Amino acid sequence: MNLNKANSFALGAPHPCAIYLPAVTPGYINLTQQGATPLRELPANFDLGDLAFWTGNSKLFNHKFCLHSVGSQKIGANFTSTLFDRTRGDYTIVGDSGGYQIGKGSLKGLVNLRKGMTGNAAVAAWQYDNAEARRWITGSLSTYFDYSMTIDMALWFNTKNGAKSPFHQCTDDQLIQMTLGNLQYIEANGLGKTKWLNVLQGTNPQNTIKWWDAVKHFKHGGWSLAGATGWRGGLHNMLMLLLTMRDEKAFDAGQDWLHMLGVSQPVWHMYFTACQNKLRETANPNLQFSYDSASPFILAGMLDQYAMPPELTSDERSWSVSFKQLNAVKSMANSDELAFKQNTSPLGRVLQMKHLVIKQQAHAGRRVDDVSNQLMANHNIWVYLDAGQRVHDIAFGTGQDRSRIPQNHLQALQVVEEAFDVSSPMAFIDKHKALLDAVAPMMYK
């Protein structure tokens, strides 16, 4: 394989644009062993260690930022994978505290939490029966990660989205009080190496501010926007909170990182970067926005799908990352045909079908293996990173060409940028609420 060290994305922070954090899975991490040689066909001179894009030493591409969720582990597990071998490079790992898995009751090792229990019973089970879970989460994040999400008991737990949650019958006040207890525990036991990103939650504008008022005193590194405070709340609610935070000095020096949970579409990269740029001008020049998703891994690992680079034209449909199904049929097991329809990524330029479709038996079920899926995931990650870089060039770069931004998103972008400069920002965004809702509506009803 003839590849040079090219395709560098974010190698340090502050970075000119919002940083995409691939939410790397244990399966992907486990394949990044330098010099590993699985008994299957691979491109010539390919080393699985090059899948570790975060080290800065990959011959594929380099991006020194990623996210990993402790929710993918079992309570009590040790973090001994190659991701945490800091001799491999200088890079940044952001840790998710597993709040989603706690809310679902699916975090391995939780006890005495079940669907249908009363709010009081759920509160007691979390505070007392699962004290070890909180200790393990806090200890793991504070030991192994550079930035970490606080342990939030999200307000969506008691909505229809959380109908199966053990905490579904908890009130907003109970969920906030449990979150405050988690923050107090972190302050007492978790301050040290990691910088904590205080997770903000909400399902509507009213409880967004209620949550903010309850937790805003916790300032140990930055913030993380989840639920309706982030992209699921749409542009209007997100702007309302960001402007409130700015006016209440949330972005003073030391509060240098703001993360958006669970989104990776190119248009949001544009909005996040716009907010970052304006807050750097008016609040903190070192502020760094980031956002994450596990989509590259889920689509590759569960559905055998690979990403197609978005065209990014004035057609709104061209601003989404789409996926194609791998043609994993028996006849492809010996094929030299390139695997992907648009072979733009470093791996896409050399991967042949025979490197992915490796089972030739007549009656094989799936003809790919775990290595196939992780190779596709690497390609998918590159597509998202490349899309973000191209979005930045179009919207903010020296050769920017905003005529390529779909008209409704261009108008919304202009509202986002102006909102941070006007004297009455809340009245301004309320005036333009219909436009903001049209391009990015509130997803909670």
Sequence and secondary structure as in RCSB ss.txt:
>XXXX:A:sequence
MNLNKANSFALGAPHPCAIYLPAVTPGYINLTQQGATPLRELPANFDLGDLAFWTGNSKLFNHKFCLHSVGSQKI
GANFTSTLFDRTRGDYTIVGDSGGYQIGKGSLKGLVNLRKGMTGNAAVAAWQYDNAEARRWITGSLSTYFDYSMT
IDMALWFNTKNGAKSPFHQCTDDQLIQMTLGNLQYIEANGLGKTKWLNVLQGTNPQNTIKWWDAVKHFKHGGWSL
AGATGWRGGLHNMLMLLLTMRDEKAFDAGQDWLHMLGVSQPVWHMYFTACQNKLRETANPNLQFSYDSASPFILA
GMLDQYAMPPELTSDERSWSVSFKQLNAVKSMANSDELAFKQNTSPLGRVLQMKHLVIKQQAHAGRRVDDVSNQL
MANHNIWVYLDAGQRVHDIAFGTGQDRSRIPQNHLQALQVVEEAFDVSSPMAFIDKHKALLDAVAPMMYK
>XXXX:A:secstr
    S  B   SSS SS EEEEB  HHHHHT  TT   SS   TT  GGGG GGGS  SS B  EEEEEGGGSBT
T    SGGG GGG   EEEEE  HHHHHHT SBT  S  TT  HHHHHHIIIIITHHHHHHHHHHHHHH SEEE 
    GGGGSGGGTT TTTT  HHHHHHHHHHHHHHHHHHT SSSEEEEEE  SSHHHHHHHHHHHTT  SEEEEE
 GGGTGGGHHHHHHHHHHHHHHTTTTSTT  EEEE S   HHHHHHHHHHHHHHHHHT TT EEEEEE HHHHHH
HHH EEEE    SSSGGGGS EEEE    GGGGG  SBSSSS  STTTTT BHHHH     TT S    HHHHHH
HHHHHHHHHHHHHHHHHHHHTSTT  GGGS HHHHHHHHHHHHHTTSSSHHHHHHHTHHHHHHHS     
